[in-house]
Amino acid sequence: MGGDSSIELLRIIAMFMILMYHFIFHNGYDVLKLPLGPERIFFQLVMQGGGRVGVVIFFSISAWFFLDKELTIKSSLKRIWIMERELLFWSLTLMAFYLVFDRADLGMKLMAKSILPLSMNVWWYATAYAIFLALLPFLSKGLKALGRECHLALAVIVLVIWGLTSFIPKTLGDSALTGVFGFIYLFILISAYKWYMKPFSVKQACLMISIGLGFFLLYTCASIALSLLGHNVNIYITGDWRLPVIMVGFGMFLLFDCVTFHSRIVNRIAKSAFAVYLITDYAASEKLLWGRLVNLQNLYQQPVAILRIFGILLIIYAVCTLLDFIRQALFAVTVDRRRGHWFDLLWNKIPDWKNNQPNFRLIDPTDI
């Protein structure tokens, strides 16, 4: 992943898609109050629906490269440790900022949660991702032990349970498949593809994306028809892990993976993509940004409203990236001088019998 800027560019695009989603989803003005027309369709289908795709892409990038590495308990816990430092930096920094400049949007509950951001679920993605990392070495070794036939069968089963039912509202696809379970579901599919399937051609990846987008458009037409009949509903396929969302998101990843180029600027910006999420999805930031500063009600009737909104979101993305550059510079002369050193010291203090990685093997029934 180090020199491939195509994937890093996709990471930036995915985070911008997530930012668009947050603008609509957390906005102080409900998008359903807008009159049915091209603007509302764009806001809901492209911006809100695209954010779901962005989450799939962002996770797929991490999962894909995990499959190339030796996954141990120590390496997974170390990743959580390093991520927690960034979470703690931003939660305390943002808490201090809002405590001084915007106390009304902070609240005592958010202040308390900001002290332990990972365990208190300040950011759902970070908490779910940390749990996934803790399970990852066991999950990866378990899937490897299944072998090709059982793994592919498992992939088909989870596709039937959560993929096909995602087309039916209010079933398993809505309630049971959230957070870390979504990550596990997607990891099973991605690992089955990477380990055992022939790589898709560009044409096949485009076909998968087209089919996924076709379902988006089909659902849009149905939603518009319902709206005309007086049933005001969202104009996109809801749910983070619905099959069309996965088809579009993973298909985009496969397309970008086929392209190779190198850009230090792209790689540099991509390193701050996660910080854009942390800064803008902090609860107080949601109220300030989407509730007051960038309220949809004040924007949608202006000339070229969509372009204005895109410009504002690009500015927000750029400002957050620059702020994270400052954070990275501070870390470079402090905790990153010996990155993960404190974790290694703690790990080495664990008794030797705990330090040994478990030897995974399938249990023979005759052993019981």
C-alpha positions, 0 to 999 in steps of 0.5 A, a space after each residue: 500500500 505504501 507507493 500505490 496512490 490510486 488506492 490512497 486517492 480512493 480513500 480520499 474520495 470515500 471519506 468525501 462521500 462520507 462527509 457528504 452523507 453526514 451533511 445530509 443525515 445530520 443536517 438541521 433541516 430534514 431533507 424530506 421537507 424539500 419539494 420532490 425534484 432533482 435537488 432532493 433526488 441528488 441529495 438523497 440518492 448521490 450524497 446520502 446513498 453515496 455515503 453508505 458506499 464510502 463506508 464500504 470502500 473505506 473498510 474494504 481498503 483496510 481489509 484487503 491489505 490485512 489479508 497480505 499480512 501475518 495477523 497476530 494478537 499483538 499486531 492487532 492490539 497494537 493497531 488499536 493502541 495506535 488508533 486510540 492515541 489519535 482518537 484521544 487527541 481529537 476527543 480532548 482537543 475538540 472538547 477543549 475547543 467547544 468548552 471555550 468557544 461553543 459550550 452550548 453544543 458540548 454538554 456534560 455527557 459528551 465531555 465525560 465520553 470524550 475522556 474515553 472515546 473508544 470505550 464510550 463510542 464517541 465515534 461508532 466506526 472507530 469503536 466497531 473497527 477496534 472490536 473487529 481488530 481484536 477479533 481479526 487474528 482469530 477470524 482470519 485464522 479460522 477462515 483459513 482453516 475452513 479451506 476453499 470449499 467451506 469458506 466459499 460456502 460460508 460466503 454464499 450463506 452470509 450473502 443469502 442471509 444478509 445480502 438478499 434479505 437486505 432488499 426486504 425492508 425491516 428484516 435482518 439487513 436492517 437490525 442485526 447487521 450493524 457495526 462490527 457484524 458488518 465488518 465481519 460480514 464484509 471481511 468474509 466476502 473479501 477474503 473469499 474473493 482474494 484467496 479463492 476466486 479468479 480476480 475480476 476483470 475491469 469489465 466484470 468490476 464495471 458490470 458489478 458496479 452497474 448492477 448495484 447502481 441499477 438497484 439504486 435507480 430502481 429503488 429511486 423510481 419506486 421512492 419517487 412513485 411513493 412520494 407522488 402518492 403521498 408517502 414521503 420516503 428516503 430516495 436511496 437504499 437504506 442500510 450500511 451493508 445492503 448488497 447493492 451498496 457493497 457491489 458498488 463500493 467493492 467494485 470501485 475498489 477493484 477498479 482503483 486497484 487496477 490502476 497504479 501511480 504514485 503521488 506524494 501529495 495524494 499519499 500525504 492527504 490520504 493519511 489525514 482522511 480518518 481525521 476528517 471523519 473524527 473532527 466532523 463527526 464529533 457530536 458537537 461538530 455535527 451541531 455546529 457544522 450541519 445544524 447552523 453553519 451549513 444548514 440545508 435550508 439556507 442553501 438549497 434555494 440558492 443558484 447552483 446550490 449543489 456546486 456551492 455545497 460541494 465547494 463548502 464540503 471541500 473547504 471543510 475537508 481541506 481545513 480538517 486535513 490541515 489541522 491533522 497535519 498539525 497533529 501529525 507534526 506534534 506526534 512526530 516529535 512526541 509519541 511517534 518518535 518511537 511509534 508503539 514503544 509504550 505498547 511494546 513495553 507493556 506487552 513484554 511485561 505480560 508473562 511468557 505464557 500469555 505472550 505465546 500466540 495460540 496455535 489454531 487447529 481444527 479439533 478432531 472429533 476423536 480427540 473429545 
